[in-house]
Amino acid sequence: MHLNLLKAKIHRATVTHAELHYEGSCAIDGRLLDISGIREYEQIHIYNINSGHRFSTYAIRAEEGSGIISVNGAAAHCAQVGDLVIICAYGVCDEAEAAKYKPTLVYVDGDNLLTHTNHSIPAQAA
């Protein structure tokens, strides 16, 4: 059996641009791409915390250290500048790989600068 698991996420990033007439994609600060392991042109899922919109597109590289999170093309209808988003990429592995797999979790501040990384999500408390 093959499982789709979370490969990487950038948690609570702030949308800096929403460019309706730019070729569709999501431009992400190149440093955040490298730290997360999300590759340019890889399919990503974006979850808009403010609006509840959930959509898919692909990642493109923005300037390293710029803090840019630009939602482009038709996806720009799903996010506004200032919205908080979670950007996720998923990968496929078999059950043996899944047993030892840990995702890369990237956390950023309000300027989309790295605060810390992790490889597990704490258990949700009651």
Backbone atoms as SQL, in Angstrom:
CREATE TABLE atoms (id INTEGER PRIMARY KEY, chain TEXT, resi INTEGER, resn TEXT, atom TEXT, x REAL, y REAL, z REAL);
INSERT INTO atoms VALUES
  (1, 'A', 1, 'MET', 'N', 0.833, -1.173, 0.000),
  (2, 'A', 1, 'MET', 'CA', 0.000, 0.000, 0.000),
  (3, 'A', 1, 'MET', 'C', 0.885, 1.245, 0.000),
  (4, 'A', 2, 'HIS', 'N', 0.456, 2.262, -0.728),
  (5, 'A', 2, 'HIS', 'CA', 1.158, 3.544, -0.746),
  (6, 'A', 2, 'HIS', 'C', 0.336, 4.565, 0.024),
  (7, 'A', 3, 'LEU', 'N', 1.034, 5.403, 0.765),
  (8, 'A', 3, 'LEU', 'CA', 0.389, 6.406, 1.607),
  (9, 'A', 3, 'LEU', 'C', 0.824, 7.797, 1.176),
  (10, 'A', 4, 'ASN', 'N', -0.098, 8.740, 1.167),
  (11, 'A', 4, 'ASN', 'CA', 0.226, 10.150, 0.940),
  (12, 'A', 4, 'ASN', 'C', 0.438, 10.791, 2.300),
  (13, 'A', 5, 'LEU', 'N', 1.663, 11.234, 2.567),
  (14, 'A', 5, 'LEU', 'CA', 1.995, 11.844, 3.855),
  (15, 'A', 5, 'LEU', 'C', 2.461, 13.275, 3.661),
  (16, 'A', 6, 'LEU', 'N', 2.295, 14.066, 4.707),
  (17, 'A', 6, 'LEU', 'CA', 2.816, 15.423, 4.698),
  (18, 'A', 6, 'LEU', 'C', 4.331, 15.371, 4.529),
  (19, 'A', 7, 'LYS', 'N', 4.825, 16.004, 3.493),
  (20, 'A', 7, 'LYS', 'CA', 6.268, 16.086, 3.252),
  (21, 'A', 7, 'LYS', 'C', 6.838, 17.311, 3.970),
  (22, 'A', 8, 'ALA', 'N', 6.163, 18.445, 3.796),
  (23, 'A', 8, 'ALA', 'CA', 6.660, 19.700, 4.357),
  (24, 'A', 8, 'ALA', 'C', 5.514, 20.686, 4.480),
  (25, 'A', 9, 'LYS', 'N', 5.668, 21.602, 5.436),
  (26, 'A', 9, 'LYS', 'CA', 4.716, 22.707, 5.503),
  (27, 'A', 9, 'LYS', 'C', 5.426, 23.959, 5.981),
  (28, 'A', 10, 'ILE', 'N', 4.902, 25.078, 5.510),
  (29, 'A', 10, 'ILE', 'CA', 5.295, 26.402, 5.991),
  (30, 'A', 10, 'ILE', 'C', 4.063, 26.912, 6.723),
  (31, 'A', 11, 'HIS', 'N', 4.181, 27.082, 8.032),
  (32, 'A', 11, 'HIS', 'CA', 3.024, 27.316, 8.898),
  (33, 'A', 11, 'HIS', 'C', 2.806, 28.798, 9.184),
  (34, 'A', 12, 'ARG', 'N', 1.590, 29.255, 8.908),
  (35, 'A', 12, 'ARG', 'CA', 1.141, 30.618, 9.207),
  (36, 'A', 12, 'ARG', 'C', 1.987, 31.688, 8.520),
  (37, 'A', 13, 'ALA', 'N', 2.253, 31.480, 7.238),
  (38, 'A', 13, 'ALA', 'CA', 2.932, 32.505, 6.440),
  (39, 'A', 13, 'ALA', 'C', 1.922, 33.603, 6.104),
  (40, 'A', 14, 'THR', 'N', 2.417, 34.808, 5.923),
  (41, 'A', 14, 'THR', 'CA', 1.570, 35.945, 5.576),
  (42, 'A', 14, 'THR', 'C', 1.669, 36.210, 4.082),
  (43, 'A', 15, 'VAL', 'N', 0.516, 36.299, 3.418),
  (44, 'A', 15, 'VAL', 'CA', 0.477, 36.601, 1.983),
  (45, 'A', 15, 'VAL', 'C', 0.950, 38.037, 1.787),
  (46, 'A', 16, 'THR', 'N', 1.972, 38.219, 0.957),
  (47, 'A', 16, 'THR', 'CA', 2.516, 39.551, 0.680),
  (48, 'A', 16, 'THR', 'C', 2.016, 40.133, -0.631),
  (49, 'A', 17, 'HIS', 'N', 1.594, 39.277, -1.550),
  (50, 'A', 17, 'HIS', 'CA', 1.089, 39.707, -2.860),
  (51, 'A', 17, 'HIS', 'C', -0.028, 38.761, -3.295),
  (52, 'A', 18, 'ALA', 'N', -0.989, 39.288, -4.038),
  (53, 'A', 18, 'ALA', 'CA', -2.012, 38.487, -4.704),
  (54, 'A', 18, 'ALA', 'C', -2.118, 39.064, -6.112),
  (55, 'A', 19, 'GLU', 'N', -1.464, 38.394, -7.064),
  (56, 'A', 19, 'GLU', 'CA', -1.295, 38.920, -8.422),
  (57, 'A', 19, 'GLU', 'C', -2.176, 38.151, -9.400),
  (58, 'A', 20, 'LEU', 'N', -3.380, 38.659, -9.647),
  (59, 'A', 20, 'LEU', 'CA', -4.351, 37.986, -10.502),
  (60, 'A', 20, 'LEU', 'C', -3.833, 37.775, -11.924),
  (61, 'A', 21, 'HIS', 'N', -3.099, 38.725, -12.469),
  (62, 'A', 21, 'HIS', 'CA', -2.687, 38.657, -13.872),
  (63, 'A', 21, 'HIS', 'C', -1.267, 38.133, -14.064),
  (64, 'A', 22, 'TYR', 'N', -0.690, 37.529, -13.025),
  (65, 'A', 22, 'TYR', 'CA', 0.604, 36.871, -13.153),
  (66, 'A', 22, 'TYR', 'C', 0.348, 35.404, -13.450),
  (67, 'A', 23, 'GLU', 'N', 1.245, 34.771, -14.191),
  (68, 'A', 23, 'GLU', 'CA', 1.086, 33.349, -14.497),
  (69, 'A', 23, 'GLU', 'C', 0.886, 32.566, -13.202),
  (70, 'A', 24, 'GLY', 'N', -0.106, 31.698, -13.179),
  (71, 'A', 24, 'GLY', 'CA', -0.515, 30.993, -11.963),
  (72, 'A', 24, 'GLY', 'C', 0.600, 30.271, -11.247),
  (73, 'A', 25, 'SER', 'N', 0.583, 30.370, -9.928),
  (74, 'A', 25, 'SER', 'CA', 1.583, 29.719, -9.074),
  (75, 'A', 25, 'SER', 'C', 1.552, 30.393, -7.720),
  (76, 'A', 26, 'CYS', 'N', 2.476, 30.004, -6.870),
  (77, 'A', 26, 'CYS', 'CA', 2.702, 30.709, -5.609),
  (78, 'A', 26, 'CYS', 'C', 4.201, 30.924, -5.483),
  (79, 'A', 27, 'ALA', 'N', 4.616, 32.179, -5.512),
  (80, 'A', 27, 'ALA', 'CA', 6.026, 32.510, -5.322),
  (81, 'A', 27, 'ALA', 'C', 6.318, 32.498, -3.827),
  (82, 'A', 28, 'ILE', 'N', 7.351, 31.747, -3.455),
  (83, 'A', 28, 'ILE', 'CA', 7.728, 31.580, -2.052),
  (84, 'A', 28, 'ILE', 'C', 9.195, 31.950, -1.897),
  (85, 'A', 29, 'ASP', 'N', 9.485, 32.729, -0.870),
  (86, 'A', 29, 'ASP', 'CA', 10.865, 33.083, -0.531),
  (87, 'A', 29, 'ASP', 'C', 11.754, 31.848, -0.716),
  (88, 'A', 30, 'GLY', 'N', 12.800, 31.976, -1.540),
  (89, 'A', 30, 'GLY', 'CA', 13.671, 30.844, -1.867),
  (90, 'A', 30, 'GLY', 'C', 14.305, 30.197, -0.655),
  (91, 'A', 31, 'ARG', 'N', 14.574, 30.971, 0.360),
  (92, 'A', 31, 'ARG', 'CA', 15.152, 30.399, 1.585),
  (93, 'A', 31, 'ARG', 'C', 14.153, 29.461, 2.254),
  (94, 'A', 32, 'LEU', 'N', 12.881, 29.851, 2.269),
  (95, 'A', 32, 'LEU', 'CA', 11.853, 28.996, 2.867),
  (96, 'A', 32, 'LEU', 'C', 11.657, 27.724, 2.046),
  (97, 'A', 33, 'LEU', 'N', 11.750, 27.835, 0.722),
  (98, 'A', 33, 'LEU', 'CA', 11.685, 26.634, -0.116),
  (99, 'A', 33, 'LEU', 'C', 12.810, 25.679, 0.253),
  (100, 'A', 34, 'ASP', 'N', 14.024, 26.202, 0.337),
  (101, 'A', 34, 'ASP', 'CA', 15.189, 25.350, 0.625),
  (102, 'A', 34, 'ASP', 'C', 15.077, 24.705, 2.003),
  (103, 'A', 35, 'ILE', 'N', 14.682, 25.477, 2.999),
  (104, 'A', 35, 'ILE', 'CA', 14.578, 24.951, 4.369),
  (105, 'A', 35, 'ILE', 'C', 13.492, 23.886, 4.455),
  (106, 'A', 36, 'SER', 'N', 12.372, 24.116, 3.768),
  (107, 'A', 36, 'SER', 'CA', 11.248, 23.177, 3.838),
  (108, 'A', 36, 'SER', 'C', 11.454, 21.944, 2.974),
  (109, 'A', 37, 'GLY', 'N', 12.280, 22.060, 1.944),
  (110, 'A', 37, 'GLY', 'CA', 12.438, 20.963, 1.004),
  (111, 'A', 37, 'GLY', 'C', 11.394, 20.962, -0.095),
  (112, 'A', 38, 'ILE', 'N', 10.576, 22.003, -0.146),
  (113, 'A', 38, 'ILE', 'CA', 9.619, 22.133, -1.247),
  (114, 'A', 38, 'ILE', 'C', 10.394, 22.579, -2.478),
  (115, 'A', 39, 'ARG', 'N', 10.193, 21.856, -3.573),
  (116, 'A', 39, 'ARG', 'CA', 10.931, 22.143, -4.800),
  (117, 'A', 39, 'ARG', 'C', 10.151, 23.105, -5.692),
  (118, 'A', 40, 'GLU', 'N', 10.906, 23.892, -6.458),
  (119, 'A', 40, 'GLU', 'CA', 10.254, 24.750, -7.439),
  (120, 'A', 40, 'GLU', 'C', 9.470, 23.874, -8.411),
  (121, 'A', 41, 'TYR', 'N', 8.270, 24.288, -8.734),
  (122, 'A', 41, 'TYR', 'CA', 7.309, 23.608, -9.629),
  (123, 'A', 41, 'TYR', 'C', 6.613, 22.423, -8.966),
  (124, 'A', 42, 'GLU', 'N', 6.890, 22.163, -7.697),
  (125, 'A', 42, 'GLU', 'CA', 6.197, 21.084, -6.998),
  (126, 'A', 42, 'GLU', 'C', 4.767, 21.525, -6.672),
  (127, 'A', 43, 'GLN', 'N', 3.826, 20.578, -6.755),
  (128, 'A', 43, 'GLN', 'CA', 2.450, 20.874, -6.374),
  (129, 'A', 43, 'GLN', 'C', 2.398, 21.166, -4.888),
  (130, 'A', 44, 'ILE', 'N', 1.669, 22.221, -4.547),
  (131, 'A', 44, 'ILE', 'CA', 1.462, 22.578, -3.149),
  (132, 'A', 44, 'ILE', 'C', -0.027, 22.788, -2.904),
  (133, 'A', 45, 'HIS', 'N', -0.405, 22.629, -1.659),
  (134, 'A', 45, 'HIS', 'CA', -1.767, 22.916, -1.221),
  (135, 'A', 45, 'HIS', 'C', -1.670, 24.088, -0.258),
  (136, 'A', 46, 'ILE', 'N', -2.569, 25.039, -0.431),
  (137, 'A', 46, 'ILE', 'CA', -2.567, 26.232, 0.412),
  (138, 'A', 46, 'ILE', 'C', -3.890, 26.283, 1.160),
  (139, 'A', 47, 'TYR', 'N', -3.787, 26.479, 2.464),
  (140, 'A', 47, 'TYR', 'CA', -4.947, 26.550, 3.331),
  (141, 'A', 47, 'TYR', 'C', -4.988, 27.957, 3.921),
  (142, 'A', 48, 'ASN', 'N', -6.005, 28.728, 3.538),
  (143, 'A', 48, 'ASN', 'CA', -6.123, 30.111, 3.975),
  (144, 'A', 48, 'ASN', 'C', -6.822, 30.144, 5.334),
  (145, 'A', 49, 'ILE', 'N', -6.083, 30.523, 6.359),
  (146, 'A', 49, 'ILE', 'CA', -6.614, 30.560, 7.715),
  (147, 'A', 49, 'ILE', 'C', -7.711, 31.621, 7.832),
  (148, 'A', 50, 'ASN', 'N', -7.562, 32.749, 7.160),
  (149, 'A', 50, 'ASN', 'CA', -8.531, 33.834, 7.274),
  (150, 'A', 50, 'ASN', 'C', -9.876, 33.505, 6.636),
  (151, 'A', 51, 'SER', 'N', -9.843, 32.930, 5.432),
  (152, 'A', 51, 'SER', 'CA', -11.085, 32.732, 4.679),
  (153, 'A', 51, 'SER', 'C', -11.593, 31.298, 4.681),
  (154, 'A', 52, 'GLY', 'N', -10.713, 30.348, 4.991),
  (155, 'A', 52, 'GLY', 'CA', -11.090, 28.944, 4.914),
  (156, 'A', 52, 'GLY', 'C', -10.905, 28.347, 3.529),
  (157, 'A', 53, 'HIS', 'N', -10.524, 29.154, 2.539),
  (158, 'A', 53, 'HIS', 'CA', -10.267, 28.612, 1.199),
  (159, 'A', 53, 'HIS', 'C', -9.114, 27.615, 1.246),
  (160, 'A', 54, 'ARG', 'N', -9.264, 26.528, 0.487),
  (161, 'A', 54, 'ARG', 'CA', -8.222, 25.513, 0.350),
  (162, 'A', 54, 'ARG', 'C', -8.046, 25.299, -1.146),
  (163, 'A', 55, 'PHE', 'N', -6.813, 25.416, -1.637),
  (164, 'A', 55, 'PHE', 'CA', -6.589, 25.298, -3.077),
  (165, 'A', 55, 'PHE', 'C', -5.202, 24.748, -3.367),
  (166, 'A', 56, 'SER', 'N', -5.029, 24.277, -4.599),
  (167, 'A', 56, 'SER', 'CA', -3.751, 23.709, -5.041),
  (168, 'A', 56, 'SER', 'C', -3.166, 24.577, -6.145),
  (169, 'A', 57, 'THR', 'N', -1.856, 24.645, -6.172),
  (170, 'A', 57, 'THR', 'CA', -1.124, 25.314, -7.241),
  (171, 'A', 57, 'THR', 'C', 0.283, 24.712, -7.236),
  (172, 'A', 58, 'TYR', 'N', 1.263, 25.428, -7.746),
  (173, 'A', 58, 'TYR', 'CA', 2.643, 24.951, -7.700),
  (174, 'A', 58, 'TYR', 'C', 3.539, 26.064, -7.194),
  (175, 'A', 59, 'ALA', 'N', 4.661, 25.675, -6.644),
  (176, 'A', 59, 'ALA', 'CA', 5.601, 26.630, -6.059),
  (177, 'A', 59, 'ALA', 'C', 6.565, 27.155, -7.107),
  (178, 'A', 60, 'ILE', 'N', 6.843, 28.447, -7.037),
  (179, 'A', 60, 'ILE', 'CA', 7.962, 29.032, -7.778),
  (180, 'A', 60, 'ILE', 'C', 8.823, 29.798, -6.775),
  (181, 'A', 61, 'ARG', 'N', 10.058, 30.005, -7.153),
  (182, 'A', 61, 'ARG', 'CA', 11.032, 30.615, -6.250),
  (183, 'A', 61, 'ARG', 'C', 10.958, 32.134, -6.324),
  (184, 'A', 62, 'ALA', 'N', 10.837, 32.755, -5.151),
  (185, 'A', 62, 'ALA', 'CA', 10.994, 34.201, -5.016),
  (186, 'A', 62, 'ALA', 'C', 12.396, 34.457, -4.464),
  (187, 'A', 63, 'GLU', 'N', 12.796, 35.684, -4.465),
  (188, 'A', 63, 'GLU', 'CA', 14.130, 36.072, -4.000),
  (189, 'A', 63, 'GLU', 'C', 14.382, 35.576, -2.576),
  (190, 'A', 64, 'GLU', 'N', 15.575, 35.009, -2.360),
  (191, 'A', 64, 'GLU', 'CA', 15.960, 34.504, -1.050),
  (192, 'A', 64, 'GLU', 'C', 15.954, 35.622, -0.021),
  (193, 'A', 65, 'GLY', 'N', 15.342, 35.345, 1.141),
  (194, 'A', 65, 'GLY', 'CA', 15.326, 36.317, 2.226),
  (195, 'A', 65, 'GLY', 'C', 14.322, 37.444, 2.047),
  (196, 'A', 66, 'SER', 'N', 13.516, 37.403, 0.979),
  (197, 'A', 66, 'SER', 'CA', 12.585, 38.490, 0.680),
  (198, 'A', 66, 'SER', 'C', 11.318, 38.443, 1.520),
  (199, 'A', 67, 'GLY', 'N', 10.971, 37.274, 2.044),
  (200, 'A', 67, 'GLY', 'CA', 9.717, 37.121, 2.772),
  (201, 'A', 67, 'GLY', 'C', 8.496, 37.039, 1.874),
  (202, 'A', 68, 'ILE', 'N', 8.703, 36.962, 0.568),
  (203, 'A', 68, 'ILE', 'CA', 7.579, 36.961, -0.370),
  (204, 'A', 68, 'ILE', 'C', 6.794, 35.655, -0.304),
  (205, 'A', 69, 'ILE', 'N', 5.486, 35.809, -0.190),
  (206, 'A', 69, 'ILE', 'CA', 4.507, 34.742, -0.411),
  (207, 'A', 69, 'ILE', 'C', 3.479, 35.379, -1.340),
  (208, 'A', 70, 'SER', 'N', 3.568, 35.082, -2.630),
  (209, 'A', 70, 'SER', 'CA', 2.722, 35.710, -3.635),
  (210, 'A', 70, 'SER', 'C', 1.809, 34.668, -4.265),
  (211, 'A', 71, 'VAL', 'N', 0.508, 34.821, -4.052),
  (212, 'A', 71, 'VAL', 'CA', -0.476, 33.919, -4.631),
  (213, 'A', 71, 'VAL', 'C', -0.881, 34.522, -5.976),
  (214, 'A', 72, 'ASN', 'N', -0.690, 33.753, -7.056),
  (215, 'A', 72, 'ASN', 'CA', -0.794, 34.307, -8.400),
  (216, 'A', 72, 'ASN', 'C', -1.855, 33.625, -9.248),
  (217, 'A', 73, 'GLY', 'N', -2.248, 34.307, -10.314),
  (218, 'A', 73, 'GLY', 'CA', -3.207, 33.761, -11.258),
  (219, 'A', 73, 'GLY', 'C', -4.573, 33.600, -10.608),
  (220, 'A', 74, 'ALA', 'N', -5.325, 32.583, -11.058),
  (221, 'A', 74, 'ALA', 'CA', -6.678, 32.359, -10.536),
  (222, 'A', 74, 'ALA', 'C', -6.684, 32.182, -9.032),
  (223, 'A', 75, 'ALA', 'N', -5.613, 31.623, -8.468),
  (224, 'A', 75, 'ALA', 'CA', -5.542, 31.413, -7.015),
  (225, 'A', 75, 'ALA', 'C', -5.581, 32.734, -6.246),
  (226, 'A', 76, 'ALA', 'N', -5.254, 33.841, -6.919),
  (227, 'A', 76, 'ALA', 'CA', -5.283, 35.143, -6.254),
  (228, 'A', 76, 'ALA', 'C', -6.689, 35.503, -5.782),
  (229, 'A', 77, 'HIS', 'N', -7.710, 34.838, -6.332),
  (230, 'A', 77, 'HIS', 'CA', -9.075, 35.043, -5.851),
  (231, 'A', 77, 'HIS', 'C', -9.278, 34.396, -4.478),
  (232, 'A', 78, 'CYS', 'N', -8.352, 33.515, -4.070),
  (233, 'A', 78, 'CYS', 'CA', -8.495, 32.748, -2.824),
  (234, 'A', 78, 'CYS', 'C', -7.687, 33.310, -1.674),
  (235, 'A', 79, 'ALA', 'N', -6.971, 34.406, -1.893),
  (236, 'A', 79, 'ALA', 'CA', -6.144, 34.982, -0.831),
  (237, 'A', 79, 'ALA', 'C', -5.980, 36.476, -1.054),
  (238, 'A', 80, 'GLN', 'N', -5.871, 37.187, 0.040),
  (239, 'A', 80, 'GLN', 'CA', -5.622, 38.622, 0.004),
  (240, 'A', 80, 'GLN', 'C', -4.333, 38.929, 0.750),
  (241, 'A', 81, 'VAL', 'N', -3.707, 40.024, 0.383),
  (242, 'A', 81, 'VAL', 'CA', -2.515, 40.465, 1.108),
  (243, 'A', 81, 'VAL', 'C', -2.867, 40.557, 2.595),
  (244, 'A', 82, 'GLY', 'N', -2.020, 39.983, 3.421),
  (245, 'A', 82, 'GLY', 'CA', -2.213, 39.981, 4.862),
  (246, 'A', 82, 'GLY', 'C', -2.840, 38.714, 5.403),
  (247, 'A', 83, 'ASP', 'N', -3.438, 37.885, 4.523),
  (248, 'A', 83, 'ASP', 'CA', -4.011, 36.621, 4.985),
  (249, 'A', 83, 'ASP', 'C', -2.918, 35.702, 5.509),
  (250, 'A', 84, 'LEU', 'N', -3.256, 34.910, 6.512),
  (251, 'A', 84, 'LEU', 'CA', -2.355, 33.868, 6.997),
  (252, 'A', 84, 'LEU', 'C', -2.682, 32.569, 6.271),
  (253, 'A', 85, 'VAL', 'N', -1.633, 31.885, 5.817),
  (254, 'A', 85, 'VAL', 'CA', -1.819, 30.634, 5.080),
  (255, 'A', 85, 'VAL', 'C', -0.878, 29.560, 5.604),
  (256, 'A', 86, 'ILE', 'N', -1.284, 28.329, 5.378),
  (257, 'A', 86, 'ILE', 'CA', -0.429, 27.177, 5.611),
  (258, 'A', 86, 'ILE', 'C', -0.161, 26.580, 4.238),
  (259, 'A', 87, 'ILE', 'N', 1.098, 26.412, 3.902),
  (260, 'A', 87, 'ILE', 'CA', 1.504, 25.881, 2.601),
  (261, 'A', 87, 'ILE', 'C', 2.051, 24.484, 2.829),
  (262, 'A', 88, 'CYS', 'N', 1.445, 23.484, 2.177),
  (263, 'A', 88, 'CYS', 'CA', 1.835, 22.093, 2.386),
  (264, 'A', 88, 'CYS', 'C', 2.210, 21.407, 1.082),
  (265, 'A', 89, 'ALA', 'N', 3.152, 20.487, 1.181),
  (266, 'A', 89, 'ALA', 'CA', 3.493, 19.585, 0.082),
  (267, 'A', 89, 'ALA', 'C', 3.404, 18.173, 0.639),
  (268, 'A', 90, 'TYR', 'N', 2.980, 17.251, -0.199),
  (269, 'A', 90, 'TYR', 'CA', 2.776, 15.866, 0.215),
  (270, 'A', 90, 'TYR', 'C', 3.642, 14.952, -0.638),
  (271, 'A', 91, 'GLY', 'N', 3.972, 13.798, -0.102),
  (272, 'A', 91, 'GLY', 'CA', 4.751, 12.807, -0.827),
  (273, 'A', 91, 'GLY', 'C', 4.160, 11.428, -0.625),
  (274, 'A', 92, 'VAL', 'N', 4.522, 10.520, -1.507),
  (275, 'A', 92, 'VAL', 'CA', 4.018, 9.150, -1.454),
  (276, 'A', 92, 'VAL', 'C', 5.133, 8.240, -0.966),
  (277, 'A', 93, 'CYS', 'N', 4.800, 7.359, -0.033),
  (278, 'A', 93, 'CYS', 'CA', 5.770, 6.375, 0.434),
  (279, 'A', 93, 'CYS', 'C', 5.037, 5.079, 0.774),
  (280, 'A', 94, 'ASP', 'N', 5.804, 4.035, 0.923),
  (281, 'A', 94, 'ASP', 'CA', 5.180, 2.771, 1.311),
  (282, 'A', 94, 'ASP', 'C', 5.107, 2.698, 2.834),
  (283, 'A', 95, 'GLU', 'N', 4.477, 1.646, 3.348),
  (284, 'A', 95, 'GLU', 'CA', 4.261, 1.545, 4.787),
  (285, 'A', 95, 'GLU', 'C', 5.563, 1.461, 5.579),
  (286, 'A', 96, 'ALA', 'N', 6.568, 0.805, 5.032),
  (287, 'A', 96, 'ALA', 'CA', 7.855, 0.701, 5.737),
  (288, 'A', 96, 'ALA', 'C', 8.502, 2.081, 5.858),
  (289, 'A', 97, 'GLU', 'N', 8.479, 2.864, 4.779),
  (290, 'A', 97, 'GLU', 'CA', 9.025, 4.226, 4.829),
  (291, 'A', 97, 'GLU', 'C', 8.210, 5.091, 5.790),
  (292, 'A', 98, 'ALA', 'N', 6.892, 4.938, 5.762),
  (293, 'A', 98, 'ALA', 'CA', 6.008, 5.748, 6.600),
  (294, 'A', 98, 'ALA', 'C', 6.277, 5.536, 8.081),
  (295, 'A', 99, 'ALA', 'N', 6.676, 4.327, 8.452),
  (296, 'A', 99, 'ALA', 'CA', 6.909, 4.003, 9.859),
  (297, 'A', 99, 'ALA', 'C', 8.032, 4.845, 10.467),
  (298, 'A', 100, 'LYS', 'N', 8.977, 5.290, 9.642),
  (299, 'A', 100, 'LYS', 'CA', 10.106, 6.066, 10.173),
  (300, 'A', 100, 'LYS', 'C', 10.166, 7.496, 9.639),
  (301, 'A', 101, 'TYR', 'N', 9.180, 7.873, 8.844),
  (302, 'A', 101, 'TYR', 'CA', 9.198, 9.176, 8.174),
  (303, 'A', 101, 'TYR', 'C', 8.809, 10.311, 9.108),
  (304, 'A', 102, 'LYS', 'N', 9.461, 11.459, 8.962),
  (305, 'A', 102, 'LYS', 'CA', 9.133, 12.683, 9.687),
  (306, 'A', 102, 'LYS', 'C', 9.089, 13.843, 8.689),
  (307, 'A', 103, 'PRO', 'N', 8.037, 14.639, 8.705),
  (308, 'A', 103, 'PRO', 'CA', 7.948, 15.784, 7.792),
  (309, 'A', 103, 'PRO', 'C', 8.855, 16.931, 8.251),
  (310, 'A', 104, 'THR', 'N', 9.065, 17.889, 7.375),
  (311, 'A', 104, 'THR', 'CA', 9.783, 19.111, 7.720),
  (312, 'A', 104, 'THR', 'C', 8.751, 20.208, 7.926),
  (313, 'A', 105, 'LEU', 'N', 8.726, 20.756, 9.120),
  (314, 'A', 105, 'LEU', 'CA', 7.762, 21.782, 9.496),
  (315, 'A', 105, 'LEU', 'C', 8.515, 23.091, 9.703),
  (316, 'A', 106, 'VAL', 'N', 8.120, 24.119, 8.964),
  (317, 'A', 106, 'VAL', 'CA', 8.807, 25.414, 8.991),
  (318, 'A', 106, 'VAL', 'C', 7.849, 26.449, 9.577),
  (319, 'A', 107, 'TYR', 'N', 8.313, 27.165, 10.567),
  (320, 'A', 107, 'TYR', 'CA', 7.505, 28.174, 11.236),
  (321, 'A', 107, 'TYR', 'C', 8.114, 29.548, 10.993),
  (322, 'A', 108, 'VAL', 'N', 7.253, 30.510, 10.692),
  (323, 'A', 108, 'VAL', 'CA', 7.722, 31.856, 10.352),
  (324, 'A', 108, 'VAL', 'C', 7.020, 32.893, 11.217),
  (325, 'A', 109, 'ASP', 'N', 7.602, 34.082, 11.257),
  (326, 'A', 109, 'ASP', 'CA', 6.992, 35.196, 11.986),
  (327, 'A', 109, 'ASP', 'C', 6.113, 36.012, 11.024),
  (328, 'A', 110, 'GLY', 'N', 5.640, 37.156, 11.456),
  (329, 'A', 110, 'GLY', 'CA', 4.761, 38.006, 10.653),
  (330, 'A', 110, 'GLY', 'C', 5.391, 38.571, 9.400),
  (331, 'A', 111, 'ASP', 'N', 6.719, 38.535, 9.328),
  (332, 'A', 111, 'ASP', 'CA', 7.434, 38.996, 8.128),
  (333, 'A', 111, 'ASP', 'C', 7.904, 37.829, 7.271),
  (334, 'A', 112, 'ASN', 'N', 7.422, 36.634, 7.572),
  (335, 'A', 112, 'ASN', 'CA', 7.798, 35.405, 6.858),
  (336, 'A', 112, 'ASN', 'C', 9.277, 35.075, 6.992),
  (337, 'A', 113, 'LEU', 'N', 9.839, 35.428, 8.126),
  (338, 'A', 113, 'LEU', 'CA', 11.215, 35.054, 8.441),
  (339, 'A', 113, 'LEU', 'C', 11.179, 33.833, 9.351),
  (340, 'A', 114, 'LEU', 'N', 12.085, 32.919, 9.136),
  (341, 'A', 114, 'LEU', 'CA', 12.141, 31.677, 9.898),
  (342, 'A', 114, 'LEU', 'C', 12.268, 31.945, 11.394),
  (343, 'A', 115, 'THR', 'N', 11.413, 31.280, 12.169),
  (344, 'A', 115, 'THR', 'CA', 11.576, 31.311, 13.625),
  (345, 'A', 115, 'THR', 'C', 12.156, 29.995, 14.115),
  (346, 'A', 116, 'HIS', 'N', 11.661, 28.872, 13.561),
  (347, 'A', 116, 'HIS', 'CA', 12.196, 27.560, 13.928),
  (348, 'A', 116, 'HIS', 'C', 11.635, 26.493, 12.998),
  (349, 'A', 117, 'THR', 'N', 12.224, 25.306, 13.100),
  (350, 'A', 117, 'THR', 'CA', 11.731, 24.149, 12.347),
  (351, 'A', 117, 'THR', 'C', 11.459, 23.023, 13.336),
  (352, 'A', 118, 'ASN', 'N', 10.737, 22.019, 12.850),
  (353, 'A', 118, 'ASN', 'CA', 10.444, 20.858, 13.671),
  (354, 'A', 118, 'ASN', 'C', 10.197, 19.680, 12.735),
  (355, 'A', 119, 'HIS', 'N', 10.090, 18.488, 13.301),
  (356, 'A', 119, 'HIS', 'CA', 9.799, 17.307, 12.505),
  (357, 'A', 119, 'HIS', 'C', 8.620, 16.517, 13.056),
  (358, 'A', 120, 'SER', 'N', 7.875, 17.134, 13.984),
  (359, 'A', 120, 'SER', 'CA', 6.657, 16.517, 14.487),
  (360, 'A', 120, 'SER', 'C', 5.718, 17.595, 14.978),
  (361, 'A', 121, 'ILE', 'N', 4.448, 17.274, 14.986),
  (362, 'A', 121, 'ILE', 'CA', 3.421, 18.177, 15.473),
  (363, 'A', 121, 'ILE', 'C', 3.020, 17.683, 16.857),
  (364, 'A', 122, 'PRO', 'N', 3.034, 18.563, 17.858),
  (365, 'A', 122, 'PRO', 'CA', 2.669, 18.123, 19.206),
  (366, 'A', 122, 'PRO', 'C', 1.252, 17.552, 19.228),
  (367, 'A', 123, 'ALA', 'N', 1.030, 16.577, 20.093),
  (368, 'A', 123, 'ALA', 'CA', -0.307, 15.996, 20.251),
  (369, 'A', 123, 'ALA', 'C', -1.265, 17.090, 20.722),
  (370, 'A', 124, 'GLN', 'N', -2.454, 17.089, 20.149),
  (371, 'A', 124, 'GLN', 'CA', -3.450, 18.087, 20.547),
  (372, 'A', 124, 'GLN', 'C', -4.015, 17.727, 21.910),
  (373, 'A', 125, 'ALA', 'N', -4.013, 18.682, 22.823),
  (374, 'A', 125, 'ALA', 'CA', -4.523, 18.462, 24.166),
  (375, 'A', 125, 'ALA', 'C', -6.022, 18.690, 24.209),
  (376, 'A', 126, 'ALA', 'N', -6.647, 18.117, 25.189),
  (377, 'A', 126, 'ALA', 'CA', -8.106, 18.267, 25.359),
  (378, 'A', 126, 'ALA', 'C', -8.452, 19.651, 25.818);
